[in-house]
């Protein structure tokens, strides 16, 4: 029987996450996780409903199961989301690293170039594009995207976290958050390999559950796994690993990554949030009523369109009432329905056929289509999706009007664009810290594909050049000594002229080798580069994202910008 955990009545995660007098107890951490899950419960419930709508799962369910799911008749929510996604993010970020001050030394510039190369290479290896795409989708749909940076045997590892696998202390703003946590799902063997040396057999108490494909977090292998939370506490500068049902820490230690802001994740990318809270508000809730009205109008339109059928009554046998019912409800393609001849009041050719009236139905359909179009316009105004973004415009519309609409549409989504750029920059900063602290000199040079000489190599070249200059000067002196007796015989003027030529030759030799020596002495050596990289106080780097590197740039606007720059 699994032991019952007793949680303290009072605890403060902002002070410490350990239980007084029980330093190995996981009670405080697990309770903090439960409280955070409860805080985000309604948000996650709403997100589950939105996912069901976007995934069109109710089309696979029975009518009873599908109750409560909307926006499946026209699916405008899915269509608008697909329009927003590429407008928010379209291509991988390009990282730019520069010295903090523009007049920095050559060493600072070399460090910046090396780190820029390494970061871009590591981001590409870690599939930053897929991570950003996942965050973009979350931001567009549920107004929050989260990523996590870690270090494995291969290097930097970037992950986009599912909304239920990321928690933080409930707070009004991010600076008040004292702990963050991520969830990983581990098998019994994986937990044994990871935690047996730290906490013995305590991992056996964890709840190992077999998840199926229909659950939110798919486990297609069908293996039994337990949820393990990795909790980073900025308050007491510890990292805790806990699992539901285990009454002690699976592991706890000082942070294995030395990060300035204490967390291995940047502030999440947020859209709309509740005021004075970090709980997002999905945009779907803003126009859910409009979507319901659009769907209701769509259903009515198609129901009425089913009744718009040409039906004619011709004289024959049969009952009039049954014939009319058949004319209205008949699902076949038959156009003429026989009725008693006595039902026809007029004679002649025109009286042989009486058409069932459909004018009122057609008028009603036309009115519903117009009403639905107004609902579409209201939805586009509320969601900020302009007709220019949808690729729709009016034939008589001016270029200025189109640009104004495009600018307005861009303004409405600019906050989301800026949020993804900011998260990419913060992620690069965290990755840069990890790289500087943990990558060896050899690994940095291999990834950066740079050849930076060592001080020993530079000193060797300097010595070789100095020796070559010394040899040439000595040879010149020997030539002067050999010519001295002959110059004395030629007189004082010849000797003075030879002396001047000797000094000129010396200056030429010095001028020949001095630039080489100066260049070598100014050469940045790897020892100085590594000293800056490993010293946080002197690592004055500015890591940023290249302008417009994550969004689809308009070709005409780019050409115009280049032309203005050249002029």
Secondary structure, 3 states (H helix, E strand, C coil): CCCCCCCCCCCCCCCCCCECCECCECHHHHHHHHHHHHHCHHHHHHHHHHHHHHCCHHHHCCCCCCCCCCCCCCCHHHHHHHHHHHHHCCCCCCEEEEECCCCCCHHHHHHHHHHHHHHHHHHHHCCHHHHHHHHHHHHHHHCEECEEEEEECCEEEEEECCHHHEEECCCCCHHHCCEEEEEEEECHHHHHHHHHHHHCCHHHHCCCEECCCCCCCCCCCCCEEEEEEEEEECCCCEEEEEECCCCECCEEECCCCCCCCCCCCCCCEECCECCCCCCECCHHHHCHHHHHHHHHHHHHHHHHHHHCCCCEEEECCCCHHHHHHHHHHCCCCCCEEEECHHHCCCCCHHHHEEECCCHHHHHHHHHHHHHHHHHHHHHHHHHCCCCCCCCCCCCCCCHHHHHHHHHHHHHHHHHHHHHHHHHHHHHHHHHHHHHHHHCCHHHHHHHHCCCCCCHHHHHHHHHHHHHHHHHHHHHHHHHHHHHHHHHHHHCHHHHHHHHHHHHHHHHHHHHHHHHHHHHHHHCCCHHHHHHHHHCCCCCCEEEEECCCCCCCCCHHHHHHHHHHHHC
